[in-house]
Structures are given as C-alpha cells and as structure tokens.
Amino acid sequence: MKNKLLLIILSIIIIQYSCRKDTIDPHVFERGQIISAELIGTRSVENIRATFTLYDINVASQINFEYGVELYAITYETITPDGQETQASGLLAVPQGISVAAPLLSFQHGTVLRKNDVPSTLASGYGMEIGLIYGTEGYIVCMPDFLGLGKGEGLHPYMHSKSEATATIDMIRASKNKLADLAVDLNNQLFLMGYSQGGHATMATHKIIEAEYDDEFNVTASSPMAGPFDVSGIMADLILEKAEYVSPGYFPYMLYSYNSVYNFYDDLESIFKAPYNSSLPTYFNGENLYSLSDVEDILPSIPSDILTDNAYNEIVNKTKTAVWDALEDNDLYDWHSVAPIRMFHCNGDITVPMSNSEKALQYFINNGVTNAELVNPFEGGTHSTCLIPSILAAKEWFNTFKD
C-alpha cells in the first residue's frame, strides 16, 4: 500500500513538473529585442544650457534649449558579422515631458578602441553631448556603441560596414521598443548622422536600409560627416605610403578588425616587425582596455613601418588579394541613394581627407542622384575642429525637414 501511494505521489510530481516545463516559453532571439534598459541620467534644460554655455557661448547660441533630457542605457540583441546571435549596447536620449510625436535620430560615433569610451557610459566627448544638443530641441536620439564596445563582447569590427549597419539598425529597433514602453510617440521621421567612423557607419546604414529594410524604415535625411568612404583607395594610399600619418593607430586597428571578419592571415602577428609582433596583441585582444592614443604611443609615425618587408610588398603590390577584397568590400561611395544626403567635410582635414566625400558626391551624381550634396562647414577646419560646426550645420539642415 505504501509503495502504491509513493508511486502515485511521484507520478503527480512528474506530471506537474512536465506541465510547468511545457508552459515555460523558451527565449527566442530577435534582432532589436531589449535585454536591459536603465535610466542612467537626466539633464534639465538649465543644466544643458549651462553645459554648452561653459563649453562655448557661440555653440550655445545655436541651440534652442526647450526640453530636459532623460538618458537610457540599452542592451539589445543583434548579430555578428557572420550572422551569429550577440548583444550590443547604446544610449537613448528622450526629451522630458514631450507631448508631441517626435522624430528619431540615430547618431553614430567616431573611432574608439577602449570599451567604455562610448555613449552608453556617458563618457564625455563620445556622443552623449549629441543626445543633449538634439534632445533638447525635441529629437529622440539613439546612439549605438557598436559591436565589441560598451556591453558588447570581443574586438570591435572596426570599419566593417555591414556590422556597423546591423548594430545601428537593431539599436533603432530597440529604441522604438523602449519608447513604446515609455508611451512616447514617434512621428515616423528617421534621421541618420555620424562623424569620422560614424560617417562611414551612417553611409552604410543608409545604404543597407534602402536596399534591404525599406519596408520597415524610411530615411528622412542623412548626414555622413568626415567619413572614410573610399577605404580601398584614398585611405589605403594614405596609410600605406611611406610618409608620416597623423593617426597611425588606424592601420593596426583595421588589420585586426578585418582579419577577424575575413581571415586573410592565419597568424596576423607574423606580418609585424619586432617589437610590434609582441606588443600589438595586448591592445587588440578583445578586452578593449586601451585607447587608440595608448596604441599610438608605441607606434612609428609611418603606419606601414610596423610591417615586415615581405608583408608590406605583398599588400602594396596587391598580391595579397584577400586584403584588397576586404578593403573594397567596405567602400561606400558607389551606390544610389533615395533619401537626401548632405555630407559635411572640412577642406583642412588631413586625417580623413575631404576627397573621400568629393569622390562619393561625384559617384552619386554619376549614378543619377539629384539630392546629394557636400558642404564645407568651416573653412580650413581639421578633422577635430570640423566636428562641432558639422554637428550644428546638420541640425540646421535636419530642422528644415522636421515635422
């Protein structure tokens, strides 16, 4: 009798466990799905005005301080360059108390190597300020950190156009999901903007949205600013010539990045001279603990001097075709855009020469695009000094579309 009773009890337990197991929904991966979203800061109108007045009263005079801004760190689901599931993070800036349907703007930041030098950490100078400038004027601003940075894992696939775009698109999706939770309405306008690498990412995002996601997104206007659009031509020539270059860290960053995606070297360190074959892995091991300035402290001023003679000759003579295939795969000047594009680029930029944007503009014209423009917002401006004039000029242009 006791054994029979024990069997009945065990059967009931098994049935109940099985039922519970059947009713538990397994996690289903979805690009743009939010993993976490946390309010990490607020800025009042007075605080934002004081911040920019202290920075530069002329800059402050070009901002319409209307809203305070709430800042949310978002971690979301996205994909790796080869389409595998992963996560990324970014920052969402929402105007406080906004009661009208607002436009959404996605800002793509420039080159960073250190993991925490990104918008979602509120690190100064890495994008958060763009959220304040545009947010206080009534734009909702999302700012992807990109893969491998912020909450992402592994080495950031630097200057890889496809993953720049997918991380940005999925950040836009995650932002829309969060805004729905906050009961904040969008007006269906989407603006894209980015500077330097962010200009490259902006061009990539615009291109891929119109080619693959036009049933989901409608780009209102985009401003790819100071972007290295001709990776295999202008930028490769600049970095590979035997001359000093202002940012030699770009070269190993691109080599490590592209090799992680395209695998053109089995042992990347074998192409570097000593001591770079032993020192560079520390900076590009996927932990992302160092800044690009830290890398440049150990580099020669001529970027290609890190290569062995054999590796240099293979690349320059284009016998290592896989390298050039990777570079060409990330060129972004030869396509046909639908939404208006206004590139901003200064003629004193020797880091990412204005010829990148001039070439892109010429190809747009050749491809029949009639709403693409190139504007120099600051005569003689360098890659650094052109940033703020470009940001403010893009805002003025976007405001002409804003509902």
N, C-alpha and C positions, 0 to 999 in steps of 0.2 A: 504493500500500500504506500509506504514511504517512497519507494523507488518510483512508483507510478506518479505520485504527487510531484516529485522532483522533476520528472520528465515533462510534466505539464507546465511547471513554472519556467523551466529552461526554454520550452517551445514558445511561451508567451514573450519571454525576454528577446528571443531571436527574432520573432515576428515584429515586435515593437522597434527593435534596432533597425531591421530591414526597412520598415516603413519610414523611419526617420531618415535613413540614408537615401531612400528614394526621393524624399521631398527636399533634400538639400540641393540647391541649384549650384552646379559647378561654375567656377569663374570662366566667363567667356571673354577672351581678348577682343578688344575693339579699339581701333585707332582713334585717339582723341578722348578716350574714356578717362575720367579723372580717378587717380589713385588717392590723392590728397589735395586739399585746398585750404589754406590757412590765411587769415587776415594777419599780416605781419607789420602793418604800419598805417597810419593815417597822417595826412598833412592838411592843415587848414589853409584857407585862402591866404590868411595873413602870413603863415609860415612859408608858403610857396613864394609869395611876393617878396618877403624878406630874403629868402634864399637867393633869388635871382637878382635882386637889387644889390645885395652884397657882392655877388659874383661880377655883375657888370650892369650898371644902370641903363646903358644903351640897349642891352639884351632885354632887360625887364620892361623897357618902354615898348617893346614889340610883342608883348604877351598880354592877352586880355584875361585878367585874373577874375574868374567867375565862380568856379567850384573848388571846394576842397577835394582831396583825392584819397580813396582807400586803395591799399596795395595788398594784393593777394599772391602768395607763393603757391604755384600749382605744379603738381607732379602728375604726369599723364602717360598713357600708353601710346607707343609709336613703334616704328620699325628701324632696323639697322640697314646699312647699305645693301645687304643681300636679302632683305625682306624678313628677317627674323624678329620675333617679338622682343621689345625692350621698353625702357621708360626714359623719359626726359622731363625737364622742368622749365619753368618760365615764370614771368611776373605779369600779373593783370592789374592794370590801373583803372579804377572806376570812379567817375565824378560823383561826389557825395550828394545825395538827395536829388539826383537828376530825374526829372519827371516827364521828359520828352524822349521819344525814340532817338537813340544816338548812333552815330557812325562808329564802325570798328576800324581801328588802325593797327597794323602789325609792324612793329619796328624790329629790324634785325641788326644786332650789334656787330662791332668790328672785331678784329683779330685779338683773341686772348688764348693763353695756354693754361694758366692757373685755374683750377677747378672752380674756385669761389669768386673769380672776377667776372661776375655775371649779374644780370638784372635781378634775379630772384633772391639774391643775398643782400640787396640794397647797397651793394658796394658802390662808392662814389665814382662817377665817371664811366660806368659800364652800362648805361641805358636807363636806369631808374629816372634820371632827370628828364628824359624824353617823355616818360609817362606823366610827369608833373606838368611839363610845358603844354602837352596836348590834352591831358586830362582836365586841367583847369579851364580849358576852352570848350569842354563838352565832348571830346572824343573819348571813347573807351579804347584803351591801348593794351595790346598784348605783346609780350616781348619774350620770344623763345631763348633759352640759354644755349640750345643746340645739343646734339648728341655728345656724350662724354664729359660735359660740363654741368655745373650745378649738381643735380641729383643723378645725372647720367653716369654710366659706368664705362670704363675703358678710355682709350685715346680718342679725342675728338677727331672725326674725319674732316679735317680742315680743308676748306675749299673744294669739297666734294658736292657738286651742285645738286645731285638727286637727294641726298640725305639732308642738305640744308633745306630743301623744299619740303620734304616729307615731315621733318621736325617742325617746320613753321606751319604747315597746313594742319597738322594734328594739334598744335598749340592753339590755333584759331578755333578748331573744333572744341577743344577742352574749355576755352574761354567762353564759347557760346553755351556750353553745358553749365558752367558756373553762373553765368548771367541769368540763365533760366531759373536756377535755384534762388538767385537774389531778386527775381522778378524785375529785372532791368531789361527794358525793351531796346532792341536794335532796329535801325531803320533800313537795313539791307544794303547799306553802303559799305564797301571794303576798300581801304587804302593800304598800300604797301610802301614801306620806306626802310632804307638801311644805308649804312656808310661803310666804306672800305670792304672788308669781307662781307659785311652786311649789305653792301651794294650788290655784290655777286650773289648773295643769298636771295635778295629781293628780286633780281632779274630771273634767277632760277625758279623762284616761287611763282612769279607772274607767268612765266613760260609754261610751267607744268600745270598750273591751274587752268589756263586756257586750252591746253592740249588734252588734259585728262579729267578735269573736275569742273568743267563749265556748267554741268547740270546741278552742281552744289554751290558753287561760288561765282560771284560776278564782280570782278575787279572794277572799281570805280576809276581809280588812277593810281599810278605807282611812280615812285622816285628812287631809282637806284643811283646812289651817290658815291662818287670817287671809287668805283668798283674796278677790279682787275678782270675785265670781261674777256680779254684776249690772253688766256693763260698760256697757250702753246706758242704764241708769237711774241707780242710786246713784252710780257712779263718774263717769259723764258729767256729771251735775248738779253734782257736787263740783268737778270740774275746770273746767267752763265758767262757773260762777257768778263774778261779778266780786268775788272775795274772795281773800285770800292762802291759799295751799295749801302744806303742809309739803314736798312733793316735786314741784315744778313740772316736773322733767325727765321725768316720766312722760308728759306730754302730747306733746311733740315725738317722743319715742320711739315712742309708739303711732301717731302720724300717719305717720311714716316707715315703720314696720313694716306697718301696714295698707295704706298706699298701694302698698308693694312687692308685696303679695298681691292687692289688689282693684283697684288702678289707678283710683282715683276722681279723681285730679288728674293731668293730663299734665305739669304743671310745679309740683311741690309748693312750691318756694321762692316762687312767685308769690303764695301766700296769706299769707306772712310779712311783717311790717313790717321796715323797716331798723332796726337792723343785722342782725336775725336772719335775713333772707333771704340774707345773705352769710356769716354766721358759723356757722349751724347745719349746713350741709352738711359741714363739716370733721369734725363729730362722728358723722355718720350716713352716711359714705361707704362703709361695708362693711369698712373696715380695722380698726375696733373698737379703736382705740389709747387711747381716753379712757374715764374712769369717768363714771358718772352725776353724781357730785359735780362733776367738771370742767365738765359741761354746765350744771349748776345755778348755777355761779359766774357765768355770763354771762346768766342768765335773770332776768326780772322775777318777783317773788313771786306775782303773779297770773298763772297759766299762760296764760289766753286773751289776755293783753296782747301776745303775740308775733304775733297775727293782725291782718291788715288789717280795717278796719271791715266791708267788704263780705263777706270770708270768714267773720268772726265771725257776722254776721247770717244768712248762708246756712246755717251749721251750727246755730245756736241756733234759728232758725225752721224747721229741718228741710226747707228747700227743696233742700239738697244731700242728696238721699235716699240716694245711694250710701254716704255716710259712715255714716249710721244703719243701713243694711243690714249694713255690715261690723261695726259695734258689736254689733248684735243677733245676728249670726252667731256671736259669741263669748261670749254669755251662757250660763251653765251652771247655772241654778237650777231649770229646769223639765224634769225627767225622772224616770224611775222606776228606782231602784237595786234590785239584788238583794242584794248583799253588804252587811254592816253598814257604816255610815258614822258616824264621830264627828268632827264639826267642832270645832276648838278656836279660840277667838277671844276677845280681851280687850275689855272694855267701855270702856277708855280709849284705844282705837285711833282716831286721827283721820286716819291715813294711808289705811288701808283700813277703813272703819267696820264695826263688828260687825253693822250692819244688813244687810250682804251675806250673812252666814251665817244671820241670822234669817229673811231672805226665802227663802233656799234651804231652810231647815228647814220653813217653812210650806208651800212648794210640795211638798216630799217628803210631808208629812202629807196635803196635798190630793190627791196622786197615789196615796195608799194605801200609802205606805212606812211600815212599823212599826219598822224597825231603824235609823232615822237620829236622831242626837242632836246637840245643840250644848252645849259645855261652856266656861265661862269659867275658865281655869286660874289666873288671877292677877287679883284684883280691882283695877281701875284701871290695869291694865297697858297700856302703849302698844304700838305696832307693834314697837318694838325690844325692850322689856322683857318682852313676852309670848312671845318666841321660845323661850327655854330652858325655861320652865315648860310650854309646849305640847309640845316635843320629849320631855320626861321623862314628861308625862302620857300622851302617845300610846304611849310604850314600856310603861308600866304597863298600858295597855289591851290592846295587842297581846299582851303576855305571857299574858293570860287565854285567848288562842286558841292560843298556841304549843304545838306538839307536842313 
